[in-house]
């Protein structure tokens, strides 16, 4: 499997909508398509007006598998970008609560 970044701009009206979508994504990915796709992590983007988008990191057998997963889970896909390499300077910081 290859590594991909998936850009989903302004995909959800609210963080609650994103949480519902994450549940659908896990169900489809872990259940129906576990041989073709694996969700690694997502970064949630503030898009303004309360909407959010994401940059998602996936392992997948192909861009077509990503599109099929998105269709089955009712997720937007604006762009699929193959990841050539990883340069890790520091691990992701722990989220802060305010």
ChimeraX attribute file (.defattr): number of C-alpha atoms within 10 A of each C-alpha:
attribute: neighborCount
match mode: 1-to-1
recipient: residues
	/A:1	12
	/A:2	13
	/A:3	22
	/A:4	23
	/A:5	18
	/A:6	21
	/A:7	20
	/A:8	20
	/A:9	19
	/A:10	19
	/A:11	20
	/A:12	21
	/A:13	15
	/A:14	15
	/A:15	15
	/A:16	11
	/A:17	13
	/A:18	19
	/A:19	12
	/A:20	11
	/A:21	19
	/A:22	15
	/A:23	12
	/A:24	18
	/A:25	21
	/A:26	17
	/A:27	15
	/A:28	18
	/A:29	21
	/A:30	15
	/A:31	10
	/A:32	13
	/A:33	18
	/A:34	14
	/A:35	12
	/A:36	18
	/A:37	24
	/A:38	20
	/A:39	18
	/A:40	11
	/A:41	12
	/A:42	16
	/A:43	11
	/A:44	15
	/A:45	15
	/A:46	15
	/A:47	15
	/A:48	10
	/A:49	9
	/A:50	11
	/A:51	17
	/A:52	21
	/A:53	23
	/A:54	23
	/A:55	17
	/A:56	17
	/A:57	21
	/A:58	22
	/A:59	19
	/A:60	21
	/A:61	16
	/A:62	16
	/A:63	19
	/A:64	12
	/A:65	14
	/A:66	23
	/A:67	15
	/A:68	17
	/A:69	22
	/A:70	18
	/A:71	14
	/A:72	16
	/A:73	18
	/A:74	12
	/A:75	19
	/A:76	19
	/A:77	16
	/A:78	11
	/A:79	13
	/A:80	19
	/A:81	12
	/A:82	15
	/A:83	13
	/A:84	8
	/A:85	7
	/A:86	7
	/A:87	5
	/A:88	7
	/A:89	6
	/A:90	6
	/A:91	6
	/A:92	7
	/A:93	6
	/A:94	6
	/A:95	6
	/A:96	5
	/A:97	4
	/A:98	3
